Amino acid sequence: MKYVVKRLLWAIPVLLGAALVAFMLVHLAPGDPVQLMLGEAATPEQIDQTREELGLNDPLYVQFGTFVTDAVQGDLGQSISTRQPVSEQIMDRIPYTLQLAGVSMVISLALAFPLGILSATHKQGRIDSGSRLAALLGISIPNFWLGIILILFVAVPISIFPLVGMTLITDDVIDGLLSTLLPAIAIGTALAALVMRILRGGITDEMNKGYVQTSRAYGIAESEIMYVHILKNAVLPTITVIGLQLGYLIGGSIIIETVFSIPGVGQLAINAIYAQDFPIVQGVILFVAVAFVAANILVDILYAYLDPRIQYDGGGQ
């Protein structure tokens, strides 16, 4: 519990930094947000009055303090284009982004762990060579290009996969999975390749350690050595990558959501950028920052649970 509190306290300056970036976006971007909000027909008097009402005439540090205070309370301002609360629009889109990230993670781990284990146990063999080639392709192929290929050669000829859009699994399980599968493959392939390579390296290193030879000398079954001892130690570095990539899946799915017209947070950000809707862009930046911080904290807690040797007291690790 002490370590969790400590990590949460360390997250505060990170989130403040993200809030500062989001806040300065409005002041550094070209154009006047008040002019965009009121339209071209607004008079100078209306613009001055609105700026006063929104507190835009206050010093920047006062405005930033107000922005952070409101954000902590869940108030991210009002959208310029829709005049609706930004927090409500983001909350409406989060389920789609989380569903895409969750299915992508499941697919990537389902591919990475078997291939990583097979590659390590058949080192320098055909399985190892094929797995490493597949990993190289997975990392090299851009996810938006793979998404377009999946649409053209899978969704078009096979009508069960929708070309665009997404159905939430909470509304319909079958349609939800079918509508999420192709974009999840497109975005999860690179993660599967990365996790596979790191897991293979970790298993290979562990197989050369003394405790493995000792276990074999005592007649312990190879399957028990692999899945009880080797894999438990080899998976620790992999967890770090998975945690960091989880934040990426949540915040970095903008292109895939655009390719498949998924109404998630990423597409909301793209539409806001085109419309110069800075309050929404601010809200999305904060959402992504919170996702990354939460993922890192979960990884650290899981590390401590899986490996009690790791010490998180004041003396470091």
Protein Blocks (a to p, Z undefined) as FASTA:
>chain_A
ZZmmmmmmmmmmmmmmmmmmmmmmmmmpgcjfklmmnojklcfklmmmmmmmnopmpcfk
lmmmmmmmmmmnopabjafklopafklmmmmmmmmmmmmmmmmmmmmmmmmmmmmmmmmm
mghiaklmmmmmmmmmmmmpcfklmmmmmmmmmmmmmmkbcfbdcddfklomklmmmmmm
mmmmmmmmmmmmmmmmmmmmmmmmmmmpmklmmmmmnopafklmmmmmmmmmmmmmmmmm
mmmmmmmmmmmmmmmmmmnopabfklmmmmmmmnopaklmmmmmmmmmmmmmmmmmmmmm
mmmmmmmmbccbfnoZZ
